[in-house]
Amino acid sequence: MTQTNDALPRLGQGFYWQDIHVGQKFRTFRRTITQADLVNFIGTTGMLEAIFIEDDYEAGAIRGGRPVPGVMTYAMIEGFITQSMIQGTGLAMLELQQTIHGPVLVGDTIWATVEVTAMRPTSKSGRAVVTSCIEVFNQRDEKVMTYIAKRLLAGRPA
């Protein structure tokens, strides 16, 4: 018996909005941020601020290491979410509210929890606006960032 490619389940497929519910929580994998990650990120984005590129920059020495941009921390967590929760079903990031609670340094290991806090089906194409609260932690379980994301998610195919 031969199956067409469309009939096979897709590995890594994200959730359709009908497959999740308000109050549901998830935990991401963990990732240690390396010096190479920082160099690649600031090289790609052009964020060549002294705090990120100078070995003896005063603020870095005070914090006990080289800080990474907050947007890099956010982007790495969004990578986890994209690769799992919304792969193939995420249609758009509609709104983002972010609070940074503390620095993330090269060598820190970050991870996050994702809680679905609201869901509103749209009138178009079976889609829904899904709001989530994402809390990001370091290896000491210290909360370093919180953000609220409103995304447009696809509905289950008919």
Secondary structure by P-SEA (a helix, b strand, c coil): cccccccccccccccccccccccbbbbbbbbbbcaaaaaaaaaaaccccccccccccaaaaaaccccccaaaaaaaaaaaaaacccccccccccbbbbbbcccccccbbbbbccccccccccccccccbbbbbbbbbcccccccbbbbbbbbbbcccc
